[in-house]
Amino acid sequence: MTYHPSALPAGQDRETWGLRYARAGRSIVAVAVATSAVTTADELLLMPKGRMRYELVRGELRTMTPAGFEHGRIAARLSRLLDAHVEETGIGVVAGAETGFVLASDPDTVRAPDAAFVSKERAEEVGRTVKYWPGAPDFAAEVISPNDTFHEVQAKALEWLAAGTIIVLVLDPDQQTATVYRGQGDTHVHRAEDTLDLSDAVPGFTVPVARLFA
């Protein structure tokens, strides 16, 4: 999408200005704004969907490339197992990959895990929303991609916890390990022969690690 120079403030050029998106009636329109301005969660929600997806970290857009097939397969498998348990027990709501959660405001941070769970009580309190979820999920899962660094993955897990998530599960397809984060310094690595007990975040949910990578 492009914008015409005449839409820019006097004396400004394309290089110093970018796009923000706003709703005009039933349409989404592009508006030129200074690139130094932070992006809000509402602006992120209105951005056109394309080949890239985005997260928002303290008002700064972070580009996320599409997931590889193995990454998507494992994320979908976890989501199916999680959703089957939640549907059977009626304990809450499962959100699939790319669902946005607002972890901080002013400036806004919006993160999207590969799978998430919100308790029934919290879901009923917020009600139906077409916007990003206002807060952190009770449970968040991340599948490591080939270009992810250990520091990046750990920092994101701790960010979920700081926002109120009870358990963050990080799945490593290469090592076939499941790392459970419950707090700073409370991290446990589980291997194929282990069984995860995630009941403190998702009541009654246990799953063999091997089943997540099968």
N, C-alpha and C positions, 0 to 999 in steps of 0.2 A: 504494500500500500504506500502511496506517495502523497505528498502534500505540495501545494503550489506556494512559491516564494511569497506571493501576495498575502498569504494567510499568516505570515510571520510578523512579529512586531517590527516596527521601523528600525532600521540599522542593524538587524540581526540576519544571520545566514543559516543555511541548512546544517552546517557543522556544529553549531552551538545549540541547536534545537532538535528535539525529538518528538515522538508521538505519544499522546495519551488518548485513551478511548473513553467516550462518554455516550450515554443513551439519549437519543433525540427521538421522542415518540416511540415507535417500535423498531427503530434502526440504531445501529452502532456507528458512530462517526469518529473520525480521527481528528484530534485537536493538537496543534503544535504547542509544546511547553518546553521550558528550559530543561536540558538533560541533567542539570544539577539537582533538580527537584526529586524528592523521593517518590516512589510508587506506593500506592495504598492497596489494601486488599480488595477494595471495590473496583479499582482500576484494573487490577490483575484479573479479576473475574470477567471483565468485559473484553479482554484482549482476544483477538481472533485466534481460533485454534488452527494450528498448522502442523508441520512436521516436527517442530520442537515443542517442548512443554517447559514450564517455568515454575520455580519456587521463589519466594520473596524472603530475603533475610535482612532485617532492619531497614526495610524500604528499598533494598537493592535487588534488582532482578537477577536470578541465577538461571542460566540456560541448562536444561536437562535433555540430553539426547535420548531418542527412543531406546527402550530396553532391548537387549539381545534376547534370542529365543529361549536359552536356558534360564536366564533371569526371569522371563515372563512365565515359563512353565512352572518353576518352583513357587513363584509368587501366587500363581493361580491354584496350585495344589494346596498350599497353606490356606488360602482363602476358602477353598471348598471344604476342607476339614473343619476349619473354624466356623464357617457358616452352618454346616450340618449340626454341629454341637449346639450352637446358639439357637437355631430354629427348633431343635428338639426340646431344649430346656426353657426357651422363652425368656432368657436372661438379659437380652439387649439387642443391639444392632451391629451388624458387620458392614464395614465400608471397604470397597475394593481399591485397587491401585489408583493413584492419581487423585484421590479425594483430598481436598485441601482442608487444613486445620489451622486456625489463627492462634499462634502461640504467644504473640506479643503485639501490642498496639502502640502507635505513635512513637517511633516508626513501626510499621507493621512487619510481622514475620509470618509467612504462610508456608507450611511444610506439607508434603504429601508422601505418606508412607506406602509401602507395597501392600499392606493389609492393616486394618485397624478394627478395634472393638470399642463400643461405648455402651455402658450399662443401661438397663431399662429405665432406671430412675432418672439418670441424667438425660436420656433421650426424651423422656416425657416432659421433663422440665423445660427443655429448649423447644420441643415441638418440631413440626416439619419446617425445614428451611431449604431454600434453593441456593443459598449463599454458602460460603465456607463455614465449617463447624466452628462456633465461637469458643475455642479452648482446645485442650489436648485430649486425645482419646485415652481410655483406661489402659489399652494395650496397643502397641504399634510394632510392626515388623518391617525390617529392611533386608533386602537381598543384595549382597555385595556384587557390584559389577566389576569387570576386569580393570577398568581405569580408576576405581576407587582406591584411595590410600587408607591405611589403618587410622591415621590421624583424622581424616575426614569422617570416616564411619563412626569412630568413637565420639568425636565432637557432636555429631548429629544425634547419637544415642543419648548423650548427656543433656543435649538441648531438649529432647522430648521429656526426659525425666524432670528437668528444671521447670518445665511448663505444667507438670502435674501428671504425666503418664506414670502408671504404676510399674509396668514391665515393658522393656524394649527387647525384642528378639531380633538378633542379627544372624542371618543364614549365609554361610560361605559355601557356594557350589563347588569350588575347587578343592577345599579341604573337607567338605561334607561335615562341617561342624555347625553347631547352633550355640551362639553366645547369648546368655541371658543377663541383661542389665537391670538391676533393681535399685541402684543408687550409686553414688560416687564411692568407689572401692568395693562395691558389692556386685562383682562380675564373675560369672561362671561359664566355662567352655564345656559343652557337652558333645560327645561323639556318637557315632552311628549306633552303638550298643546301648546308649542311654535312653531314658524316657523323660521327657520334659513334663513338669507339673507347673502349669501356669495359672493355678486356681486363685491365687491372690489377686490377679487382674481379671481373669475370665473364669468365674466359679465352675469347678468341675472339669476344666479342660486339661487333659493330659494327652500327650502324643509321642510315640517313639520317634527319635531323631531320624532313623533310617527311612521312616515312612514319608518324611518331608522331601527326601531327595529321590525317592523311588521312581 
